Amino acid sequence: MVKKNLLFVIDSLDCAGAEKSLVNLLTVLDYTEYSVDLMLFRHGGILEELVPKEVNILNSIKYAKFAALDLKSAIRYSFNNVNFKMLSSRIRYSMGIRKKNYNHAQKARIFWQSVSNVIEKNPNEYDIAISYAQGIPTFYVAEKIKAIKKFAWVNTSYKLDHKEEEFQKKYYDQFNKIITVSESAKEILLETFPYYCNKVKIIYDINNYEFISDMADIGDNYDDNFDGIRILTIGRLANGKAYDIALDACKMLKEKGVNFRWYALGKGPLKKEIEEYIKENGLSEYFHLLGVRANPYPFIKSANLYVQTSRFEGFGLAIAEARMLNIPVVTTRFDAVYNQMKDGKNGLVVDMNPKAVCDGILKIINEKQLRERIIDYLHAEKKGNLEEIEKFYNLIG
């Protein structure tokens, strides 16, 4: 039997929602039916060790290796090879994003406008090619990959202004289907691209309960012997995750004399700013940055409470993981929250401000009957959604 050959493309396998979603999908694929290549623009992500051995991780494109060089080495490389195209593209991109605080979509456009001319095409031909994140992976699959069918995943609440819509349309036009990870993510995408209404399909992030449950019992865990309330947040240290709200709520809890520690798993551009806030507000004993871990599940399982302060999410994968491990959740009311949260039953959904988050945390801590009722509800909830793999198989035919 001839296997279908699939290509997945994503920026990296750092520990974030889309990346974990892809790894979960790869762990449940039927490799007797499919041959799978995985293309990464940046290697060395912490989740790479969890990729099944059947997956062929492709070598980096030449520009990715070049971009990883420091500037002095990049200049030396260009002179030694008498080729200045990549250096020129790199400088053009750096200059392009230097003056303004661009969002992810704008940076992706400027990157592709600057460097796409020096990115080589993949020489293989695939039955199915999938960009598993918006932005650069989507542009790459559209322009640099030859495949019978192409599918684009949108893993977040993807709002674009008119300029970004015009730029991205010519790439999305080349895909057979666009996949969103929740109903609200679909609605938001169609606000920008209403003409794709027949092209958009929903496939929820796959949650493999057995895998998560097994992983929760192995690997690193908290090592501080703390005996108070452990609060956990998982997410990139970036604006969308609203750590400013979490930090202000943490300060309020401290002022109320609560015996707690708040831990955060993640990395990102706001790390220094967050560390400065922690120091300036005397929160060093209360708010702890743990970095990223390939296996976050022991931390989730050992927490008393999971808190998500996001401004937006495509789905909220970490919330789903906390629910599967029966940990009460307090979350802000972002667009996709009600795709999985039932306020007062499997956790609390609160307004997007520090006081509301603080009050929600206190309610879970102080109201024993409510807390026990939520935990009982979580134990009774359906665990995982492996049936979503059938939607994936139907999609790729």
Secondary structure, DSSP 8 states (H G I E B T S, - for coil): ---EEEEEEES---SSHHHHHHHHHHHH--TTTEEEEEEESS---GGGGGS-TTSEE----HHHHHHTS-HHHHHHHHHHTT--HHHHHHHHHHHHTSSS---HHHHHHHHHHHHGGGS---S-EEEEEEE-SSSHHHHHHHHH-EEEEEEEEE-S-----HHHHHHHHHHHTT-SEEEESSHHHHHHHHHH-GGGTTTEEE------HHHHHHHTTSS----S---SEEEEEES-SSGGG-HHHHHHHHHHHHHTT--EEEEEE---TTHHHHHHHHHHTT-TTTEEE----S--HHHHHT-SEEEE--S--SS-HHHHHHHHTT--EEEE--TTGGGT--BTTTEEEE-SSHHHHHHHHHHHHH-HHHHHHHHHHHHHS----TTHHHHHHHHH-
